[in-house]
Amino acid sequence: MREILHVQAGQCGNQIGGKFWEVVCDEHGIDPTGNYAGNSNVQLERVNVYYNEASGGRYVPRAVLMDLEPGTMDSLRTGPYGQIFRPDNFVFGQNGAGNNWAKGHYTEGA
């Protein structure tokens, strides 16, 4: 069995990752609350590659989302699929790098 851990890093990675999860959820028939709402059993084949099945048949993405600031994380959590992630999968700091690579590399992210 293959299992993939999806890692999203930074503002760009998390914005792209948010859209990625919307597409994967749509392909597998997973609604924004993590429940199966599809119309074909084929959608559930290999669903365990990207998801863990939690209690109550809820599907939770196997993902780690990280950033230096909480802004992007807050946007994802309040977005359409924000409730599908486990709260402890979000890793973020309080001080961002202000879109300055050098500051993130040498100070905040070091």
N, C-alpha and C positions, 0 to 999 in steps of 0.2 A: 504494500500500500504506500502511496506517495502522499506526503503532507508538506505543504508549503507554508512557511512563515513569511508574511508580507511585512516589510519594514519601510516605513514612510519617514523621511527626514526633511526638516526645514519647511519653509512656506510653500515652495514649489512642489516638493514631494508630497506634502499633505493635500494640496489642492488637486493635484493629479490623482493621488490615491483615493480621495473622496469620490471622484468621478469613476475611478476603477471599480470601487465597491458598489456603486450604483449599477454599473453594467453587469458585474458578476452576480449581484442579487437578482437582477432582471432575468439573466440567463437561467438561473437555478430556481426561479419562482419564489424567492425569499422576499417578504414584504419588509417595510422599514422598521418593524418591531422584531424582526428575526424569525417570524413564523412562516412556514411553507404555505404559499397561496397560489401555487402553480396549478397547471391543468394536465400535466403528464408525468408519469413516473420516471420518464427518461431524465427529467430535470433533477431528480434526486440521485442519479447515478454519479458517483465520484464527488458528491457534495462535500465529503470529508477531506478533500484535498485542500480547500480553503477555509472550511468552517469546523468548529467544534460543536457538537450537539450538547446543549445545556439542558437543565431540567425543563420539563414541560414541552419538549420537542423544539425548543427555540435554538436557532442557529446563530452562533457568534463567530465573527471573523477571527481567524488566527493571525493577528496583526499587532505590531508595535508602532505607535505613532509618536514621534518626538520632534521637539523644536526648542529653541532657546527662549521663546516667549509664549505666553498662553493665548495670544490673540487668534492664531490659526486653529488651535485646539478648540477654542470657544466657538469659532465659526463652524467647525465640523460637528461639534456636539449639538448645536442648535439647528443644524441643517436637516434635510429630509431623512437621512439615514444615520443621524447622530446617536440614536438610541440603540443601534445594533451593536455598538462596541462596548466592551467591558470598561468600566471607569479606570481600572488599574492598568489598562493598556496605553494610557496617555502618559507620556513622560515629557515634562517641560520645565524650563527655568522661569525666573521672573524678569530677567534682564535680557532683552534681545540685542542683536548686533546692528540694528538699524539698517538692514540691507547692505552692510559693509563687510565684505568677505574678510578683510584683514582683522577687523575687530573681533569677528566671530572666531577666527582661526587662532589669533594670538592672545586674546584676553577672555572673552565670555565662554568660548567653546573649548579652551585649552584645559 
